[in-house]
Amino acid sequence: MIGASAAELLDLLAQMEHFNVSPNTASFNLVLKAMHQAGETLAAEKLLER
């Protein structure tokens, strides 16, 4: 996940939702951390607002 784009990370979350898998705290935080490291802080903020 590290090095993935915000779009790829959001796609991963969408796939999880499609399969009725809810992200737990660890997976959600991993996505947020990867977004932050990729410089996608606005995308991370929008994810938190969901």
Beta strands, then each sheet from edge to edge (+ up, - down):
end
